[in-house]
Structures are given as C-alpha cells and as structure tokens.
Amino acid sequence: MKKIFLLSMIALNAFTSYSQIDVRVSEYGDTLYINHDIKFTVGDQIKIGTGTAEGGDFKFIKINQQGFTAVVTMTSDHRYNKDMYALHSEYTGRYGTIKKIRDVGDKRHGYNYQLLLEITGTGHRHQCEIVNAISSGEIECNGCEKLRKNNNTVIVKNEVSVADELAKLKKLRDDNVLTEDEYISQKKKLLEK
C-alpha cells in the first residue's frame, strides 16, 4: 500500500509538471529566465502592456511598497492603499527599465519573483509580479504570447540541498512509507549526485 501511494505521488508529479512554468534566476541575480524562452536582465527596457484591473489600472505593477514613500503614505484602508499604489492606466505603452530582480517569499512557501522597474515618466520605482504580469498582458515581450496561450501553472524552481532531500527521505522512512532498503538505496543515489 505504501509503495502504491509513493508511486501515485510520483505519477501525479510527472503529470502536473507538463504544464508548469519554469522560473529561474542566474547565479548573480541579474537575469531572470522563464521557460527558457523569455529572459529579463537588469538594465533591459520592457514595454508596459494594458492594465487588467478595474478602470484599466494595473493589477500586477505597483509602486514599490518596500520603499520609504510607501511606508510613510500607507493607511489602514487596504482598498485605498491598493488603488493608490497601482500603476495607472495612462502608462500603457510606455517603457520601464529593470533596476533589480528580487525574490519575495521564503523557502517553505516558495518564492515569487519581481522586477523592480523604473517606468518612464512616473518618478517612482515599481514592483512587477512578472509571471502574473506576462500572463495577463500587463507586460509585453518576445515569447510572452506563447506563455499566455498555454495558461500554465506557475512553479518557481528553487535549488534544494542534498541535506533537505536526505531529511525528507528520513521522514519517509520514519513514517514507514519507505522500507530500510528503499531508504538506503535512495540515500545512496542522492549522495552520488
């Protein structure tokens, strides 16, 4: 029964990975790759598409909420803050320069990558949830149309250490999902990588 459960989980992973988006950042954090088709590098100019929020404002491009101005002007009214920080529809068709690529989140819950953009004419830096912005048409680029057509599930791949994998294997063994022989075999494979 345990082996059937383990095999079904592997099969489910193989099935779901078919339509996932692969998001990776270069070793130095200056280039973001999406599905090996789309590449964004610090210093590149990207075109702003059309806003998808009510009134044509942008849902996934907002004033950088980690900046000093955002902290000082924030109120307790969540809806007001959301509307205030959204990039307005008048910036449709303009260009932004990528100033920084950053990951938001943690190892346990996963990461979401953002581009920090300096959009011509705004006077502010904006954070752009890049995969959502591409999927919705708020960002235009070479290869973006292909990503929109597939309507894929987003999976951000993070490098997992061998120690993390060994801990997972040990937990499976302790929970009696794996036999001792299966545990030793899988452990050996991990250590040989």
Rosetta silent file (secondary structure, phi, psi, omega in degrees, C-alpha in Angstrom):
SEQUENCE: MKKIFLLSMIALNAFTSYSQIDVRVSEYGDTLYINHDIKFTVGDQIKIGTGTAEGGDFKFIKINQQGFTAVVTMTSDHRYNKDMYALHSEYTGRYGTIKKIRDVGDKRHGYNYQLLLEITGTGHRHQCEIVNAISSGEIECNGCEKLRKNNNTVIVKNEVSVADELAKLKKLRDDNVLTEDEYISQKKKLLEK
SCORE:     score description
SCORE:     0.000 S_00000001
   1 L     0.000  -41.881 -179.566    0.000    0.000    0.000 S_00000001
   2 H   -63.993  -40.001 -179.759    2.821    2.397    0.872 S_00000001
   3 H   -67.317  -37.462  178.478    4.554    1.692   -2.415 S_00000001
   4 H   -63.954  -41.953  177.660    1.341    2.330   -4.349 S_00000001
   5 H   -61.183  -46.345 -179.127    0.944    5.676   -2.566 S_00000001
   6 H   -63.171  -43.722  179.210    4.541    6.637   -3.332 S_00000001
   7 H   -65.935  -37.865  178.832    4.210    5.616   -6.993 S_00000001
   8 H   -66.520  -35.634  177.326    0.933    7.518   -7.359 S_00000001
   9 H   -66.400  -39.707  177.987    2.597   10.664   -5.962 S_00000001
  10 H   -65.125  -43.732  178.632    5.450   10.301   -8.456 S_00000001
  11 H   -62.859  -40.753  179.099    2.961    9.814  -11.299 S_00000001
  12 H   -63.074  -42.935  177.878    0.970   12.860  -10.172 S_00000001
  13 H   -62.174  -41.859  179.621    4.134   14.978  -10.139 S_00000001
  14 H   -63.606  -39.182 -178.991    5.061   13.767  -13.622 S_00000001
  15 H   -69.285  -46.184 -175.491    1.570   14.616  -14.891 S_00000001
  16 H   -73.413  -24.423 -177.785    1.354   18.078  -13.338 S_00000001
  17 H   -73.563  -11.148 -178.455    4.854   19.139  -14.355 S_00000001
  18 H   -62.059  -37.544 -174.443    3.875   19.003  -18.025 S_00000001
  19 H  -111.286   26.440 -176.759    2.159   22.398  -17.982 S_00000001
  20 E   -94.723  156.678  177.400    4.253   24.256  -15.413 S_00000001
  21 E   -96.102  129.851  179.420    6.274   27.412  -15.846 S_00000001
  22 E   -96.735  115.798 -179.970    9.964   27.131  -15.038 S_00000001
  23 E  -116.508  123.859 -179.863   11.279   30.315  -13.412 S_00000001
  24 E  -136.564  151.473  176.486   14.988   30.606  -12.624 S_00000001
  25 E  -116.412  142.136  179.391   17.383   33.388  -11.667 S_00000001
  26 L   -62.737  165.064 -177.256   21.026   33.458  -12.718 S_00000001
  27 L   -55.648  -37.089 -177.369   23.734   32.807  -10.169 S_00000001
  28 L   -92.277   -0.835  176.557   24.426   36.539   -9.703 S_00000001
  29 L    75.740   16.392 -177.965   20.744   37.503   -9.575 S_00000001
  30 L  -104.628   -2.569  179.382   20.928   39.802  -12.602 S_00000001
  31 E  -138.176  135.756  178.102   18.968   37.679  -15.111 S_00000001
  32 E  -114.659  128.432  179.082   15.557   36.023  -14.821 S_00000001
  33 E  -112.303  134.588  175.798   14.648   33.133  -17.147 S_00000001
  34 E  -123.901  114.889  179.712   11.080   31.983  -17.736 S_00000001
  35 L    53.788   27.819  178.826   10.667   28.653  -19.573 S_00000001
  36 L    60.094   -1.019 -179.929   13.989   29.184  -21.367 S_00000001
  37 L   -98.629  -33.090 -172.882   12.006   31.346  -23.878 S_00000001
  38 E  -117.166  134.534 -177.492   11.859   34.630  -22.000 S_00000001
  39 E  -136.116  130.120  175.872   14.847   36.392  -20.458 S_00000001
  40 E  -122.380  130.631 -179.665   14.961   39.619  -18.441 S_00000001
  41 E  -123.753  144.244  176.790   18.279   41.212  -17.424 S_00000001
  42 L   -54.894  130.502 -178.108   18.933   44.173  -15.141 S_00000001
  43 L   101.707  -19.069  178.103   19.233   47.243  -17.387 S_00000001
  44 L   -67.167  153.054  172.472   16.848   45.912  -20.083 S_00000001
  45 E  -101.110  135.249  176.067   13.902   48.014  -21.238 S_00000001
  46 E  -127.714  150.624 -176.896   10.497   46.321  -21.296 S_00000001
  47 E   -90.088  134.860  177.480    7.206   47.519  -22.718 S_00000001
  48 E   -83.063  130.463 -179.055    4.235   48.064  -20.436 S_00000001
  49 L   -86.256 -133.676 -177.896    1.084   46.408  -21.788 S_00000001
  50 L  -112.826  135.859  179.264   -2.521   47.053  -20.779 S_00000001
  51 L   -66.195  146.423 -177.160   -3.786   47.166  -17.209 S_00000001
  52 L  -112.730   -0.482  177.990   -6.197   44.424  -16.132 S_00000001
  53 L   -84.306  172.989  178.913   -7.700   45.974  -13.001 S_00000001
  54 H   -56.991  133.542  179.518  -10.928   47.946  -12.892 S_00000001
  55 H    81.568    5.256  178.493  -10.647   51.171  -14.906 S_00000001
  56 H    85.841    1.624  175.397   -7.623   49.927  -16.862 S_00000001
  57 L   -69.867  169.671 -175.254   -5.160   50.327  -13.991 S_00000001
  58 L   -94.277  135.245 -178.163   -2.511   47.688  -13.473 S_00000001
  59 L   -89.443  -33.830 -173.529   -3.081   44.798  -11.105 S_00000001
  60 L  -111.116    6.542  174.996    0.450   43.345  -11.088 S_00000001
  61 E  -124.744  116.560 -174.458    2.553   46.520  -11.419 S_00000001
  62 E  -135.293  159.659  172.966    2.529   48.725   -8.316 S_00000001
  63 E   -57.802  139.118 -178.345    4.602   51.434   -6.697 S_00000001
  64 L   -55.307  108.613 -175.839    7.425   49.742   -4.801 S_00000001
  65 L   -80.073   -1.389  175.346    5.776   49.041   -1.451 S_00000001
  66 L   -97.559   -0.185 -179.086    9.115   48.421    0.243 S_00000001
  67 L   -82.828  166.517 -177.498   10.251   51.983   -0.409 S_00000001
  68 H   -62.364  -43.737 -178.386   10.241   54.876    2.057 S_00000001
  69 H   -59.637  -42.449 -178.811    7.393   56.757    0.315 S_00000001
  70 H   -63.275  -41.914 -178.593    5.086   53.743    0.504 S_00000001
  71 H   -65.567  -41.769 -177.347    5.680   53.261    4.221 S_00000001
  72 H   -69.009  -36.112 -174.295    5.059   56.929    5.027 S_00000001
  73 H   -95.568   -0.487 -177.449    1.843   57.220    2.967 S_00000001
  74 L   -68.721  140.990  177.811    0.243   53.865    3.867 S_00000001
  75 L  -116.095 -179.961  177.592   -3.162   53.983    5.572 S_00000001
  76 L   -84.760   -7.567  179.530   -5.271   51.379    7.389 S_00000001
  77 L   -87.130  102.980 -175.777   -7.693   51.236    4.413 S_00000001
  78 H   -59.577  -42.411 -178.598   -6.498   48.255    2.358 S_00000001
  79 H   -64.336  -41.023  178.175   -8.623   49.149   -0.699 S_00000001
  80 H   -62.124  -46.475  179.658   -7.309   52.727   -0.711 S_00000001
  81 H   -59.305  -44.167 -178.308   -3.716   51.505   -0.463 S_00000001
  82 H   -60.558  -46.251  179.761   -4.291   49.017   -3.291 S_00000001
  83 H   -67.848  -38.574 -177.216   -5.744   51.704   -5.576 S_00000001
  84 H   -67.182  -37.526 -175.337   -3.123   54.260   -4.596 S_00000001
  85 H   -87.596  -13.427 -179.542   -0.152   52.012   -5.320 S_00000001
  86 E   -68.216  143.484  173.528   -1.387   50.547   -8.624 S_00000001
  87 L   -68.686  130.599 -175.482    0.237   51.833  -11.804 S_00000001
  88 L   -78.626  156.340 -174.695   -2.398   53.975  -13.532 S_00000001
  89 H   -60.731  -23.074 -178.783   -3.760   53.222  -16.999 S_00000001
  90 H   -63.858  -13.799 -178.986   -2.130   56.327  -18.504 S_00000001
  91 H   -93.086    6.367  175.736    1.201   54.459  -18.521 S_00000001
  92 L   -57.846  132.923  177.653    0.004   51.845  -21.033 S_00000001
  93 L    86.643   -7.101  178.066    2.526   51.512  -23.874 S_00000001
  94 L   -80.632  177.937  179.993    5.413   53.163  -22.020 S_00000001
  95 E  -118.098  151.617  176.386    8.724   51.513  -21.237 S_00000001
  96 E  -128.356  147.616  177.125   10.369   50.607  -17.972 S_00000001
  97 E  -101.045  131.007  178.751   13.997   49.872  -17.152 S_00000001
  98 E   -74.307  118.852 -179.686   14.712   46.835  -14.979 S_00000001
  99 E   -98.572  -28.594 -176.389   16.629   48.049  -11.934 S_00000001
 100 E  -162.345  149.472  171.684   16.599   44.882   -9.848 S_00000001
 101 E  -114.126  127.398 -178.875   15.333   41.302   -9.774 S_00000001
 102 E  -137.477  152.949  176.864   14.216   40.128   -6.364 S_00000001
 103 E  -105.521  138.000 -179.274   12.554   37.127   -4.851 S_00000001
 104 E  -118.881  130.391 -179.390    9.725   37.558   -2.399 S_00000001
 105 E   129.947 -160.539  178.854    8.745   34.727   -0.086 S_00000001
 106 E  -145.207  170.321 -175.725   10.573   32.004    1.776 S_00000001
 107 L   -62.604  -36.180 -176.517   11.928   28.518    1.225 S_00000001
 108 L   -69.619  -42.926 -175.770    8.994   26.847    2.930 S_00000001
 109 L   -98.998   -7.646 -179.229    6.207   28.570    0.950 S_00000001
 110 E    94.929  167.613 -176.592    8.145   29.202   -2.247 S_00000001
 111 E  -114.049  151.241  173.437    9.323   32.324   -3.986 S_00000001
 112 E  -124.673  125.886 -176.937    7.661   34.757   -6.324 S_00000001
 113 E   -90.478  140.033  178.110    9.995   36.812   -8.472 S_00000001
 114 E  -125.013  148.132  169.612    9.501   40.518   -9.016 S_00000001
 115 E  -101.704  135.647  173.441   11.162   43.008  -11.300 S_00000001
 116 E   -96.427  112.747 -172.665   11.837   46.419   -9.822 S_00000001
 117 E  -109.555  143.327  169.194   11.107   48.818  -12.706 S_00000001
 118 E  -107.710  103.968 -174.212   11.772   52.494  -13.233 S_00000001
 119 E   -90.183  129.821 -178.045    8.946   53.457  -15.591 S_00000001
 120 L   -53.950  124.649  174.333    9.480   56.481  -17.803 S_00000001
 121 L    91.587   -2.822 -177.492    7.508   59.472  -16.583 S_00000001
 122 L   -94.608  -32.475 -176.161    6.391   58.150  -13.186 S_00000001
 123 L    78.549    3.940 -179.875    9.172   59.343  -10.901 S_00000001
 124 L  -129.526  158.166  168.100    8.781   56.120   -8.866 S_00000001
 125 E   -91.421  143.957 -177.764   10.147   52.624   -8.924 S_00000001
 126 E  -122.304  142.533  174.456    7.507   49.945   -9.405 S_00000001
 127 E   -95.431  135.350 -176.371    7.425   46.308   -8.380 S_00000001
 128 E  -124.069  116.551  173.517    6.159   43.967  -11.065 S_00000001
 129 E   -74.029   93.558 -162.190    4.952   40.430  -10.314 S_00000001
 130 H   -62.013  -45.228 -176.969    6.492   39.343  -13.587 S_00000001
 131 H   -66.495  -43.550  177.635    4.849   35.973  -14.318 S_00000001
 132 H   -65.682  -38.343  179.626    1.362   37.272  -13.485 S_00000001
 133 H   -65.110  -39.965  177.536    2.007   40.482  -15.442 S_00000001
 134 H   -66.877  -48.641 -177.510    3.048   38.493  -18.522 S_00000001
 135 H   -59.647  -32.148 -177.780    0.138   36.052  -18.238 S_00000001
 136 H   -91.894  -11.188 -179.441   -2.381   38.894  -18.000 S_00000001
 137 L    93.026   10.012  178.665   -0.851   41.064  -20.738 S_00000001
 138 L   -77.696  -17.263  174.259    0.414   43.822  -18.468 S_00000001
 139 E  -124.761  138.589  176.839    3.945   43.250  -19.814 S_00000001
 140 E  -114.703  136.747  179.440    4.775   42.715  -23.487 S_00000001
 141 L  -162.045  169.319  173.473    7.892   40.878  -24.637 S_00000001
 142 L   -67.538  127.167 -179.494    9.226   38.348  -27.125 S_00000001
 143 L    92.961  -13.014 -178.494    7.807   34.977  -26.095 S_00000001
 144 H   -64.002  -38.457 -177.965    5.120   36.449  -23.841 S_00000001
 145 H   -60.928  -39.393  179.073    2.318   35.481  -26.215 S_00000001
 146 H   -62.414  -39.973  179.117    3.359   31.816  -26.028 S_00000001
 147 H   -66.257  -39.143  178.862    3.187   31.935  -22.239 S_00000001
 148 H   -66.804  -39.288 -178.036   -0.303   33.484  -22.351 S_00000001
 149 H   -64.636  -36.948 -176.937   -1.628   30.868  -24.781 S_00000001
 150 H   -75.037  -22.839 -179.049   -0.563   27.965  -22.585 S_00000001
 151 L    45.554   55.740 -172.122   -2.239   29.409  -19.461 S_00000001
 152 L   -81.170  164.234  170.927    0.208   27.427  -17.349 S_00000001
 153 E   -84.323  137.512 -178.028    0.536   26.795  -13.652 S_00000001
 154 E   -87.985  125.523  173.972    3.425   28.734  -12.118 S_00000001
 155 E  -128.508  118.568  177.263    6.123   26.710  -10.406 S_00000001
 156 E   -93.857  119.944 -177.175    9.185   28.537   -9.172 S_00000001
 157 L   -89.359  124.637  176.404   12.088   26.129   -9.025 S_00000001
 158 L  -116.115  143.576  178.475   14.447   26.630   -6.144 S_00000001
 159 L   -68.207  127.935  179.240   17.588   24.653   -5.666 S_00000001
 160 L  -105.531  133.062 -177.280   17.061   22.119   -2.877 S_00000001
 161 L   -76.232  159.495  177.636   20.111   20.984   -0.981 S_00000001
 162 H   -61.334  -36.764  179.383   21.082   17.356   -0.562 S_00000001
 163 H   -61.175  -40.717  177.305   20.610   17.794    3.180 S_00000001
 164 H   -62.790  -43.467  179.802   16.964   18.808    2.617 S_00000001
 165 H   -65.372  -39.650  177.557   16.393   15.775    0.404 S_00000001
 166 H   -63.808  -39.156  178.356   18.021   13.469    2.961 S_00000001
 167 H   -63.895  -39.284  177.733   15.775   14.885    5.686 S_00000001
 168 H   -64.779  -43.050  178.260   12.715   14.184    3.523 S_00000001
 169 H   -61.407  -43.254 -179.759   13.882   10.617    2.901 S_00000001
 170 H   -61.876  -40.787  178.118   14.464   10.075    6.611 S_00000001
 171 H   -62.351  -42.352  177.653   10.954   11.331    7.360 S_00000001
 172 H   -61.709  -39.589  177.985    9.501    8.914    4.783 S_00000001
 173 H   -67.611  -44.650 -179.632   11.432    6.083    6.414 S_00000001
 174 H   -63.816  -31.363  178.385   10.369    7.131    9.923 S_00000001
 175 L   -86.127    6.908  179.719    6.728    7.302    8.756 S_00000001
 176 L    61.157   28.009  172.962    7.112    3.778    7.332 S_00000001
 177 L   -81.469  -36.378  176.978    6.444    4.938    3.766 S_00000001
 178 L  -111.229  143.982  172.880    9.855    3.606    2.730 S_00000001
 179 L   -78.107  169.663  179.314   11.466    0.380    3.876 S_00000001
 180 H   -61.340  -40.738 -179.974   15.018    0.452    5.220 S_00000001
 181 H   -65.655  -42.134  178.472   16.332   -0.971    1.921 S_00000001
 182 H   -64.619  -39.712  178.567   14.458    1.635   -0.135 S_00000001
 183 H   -61.838  -47.217 -179.323   15.746    4.377    2.155 S_00000001
 184 H   -62.752  -41.750 -179.984   19.368    3.210    1.799 S_00000001
 185 H   -62.935  -46.842 -179.657   19.016    2.924   -1.984 S_00000001
 186 H   -67.627  -37.254  178.817   17.545    6.438   -2.368 S_00000001
 187 H   -62.925  -42.427  179.649   20.084    7.899    0.061 S_00000001
 188 H   -61.554  -43.423  179.429   22.922    6.384   -1.979 S_00000001
 189 H   -61.640  -42.160  179.678   21.527    7.912   -5.193 S_00000001
 190 H   -63.921  -43.451 -176.950   21.332   11.352   -3.594 S_00000001
 191 H   -70.363  -22.029  179.686   24.854   11.212   -2.237 S_00000001
 192 H   -82.059  -13.685 -178.021   26.219   10.139   -5.649 S_00000001
 193 L   -65.889    0.000    0.000   24.816   13.248   -7.413 S_00000001
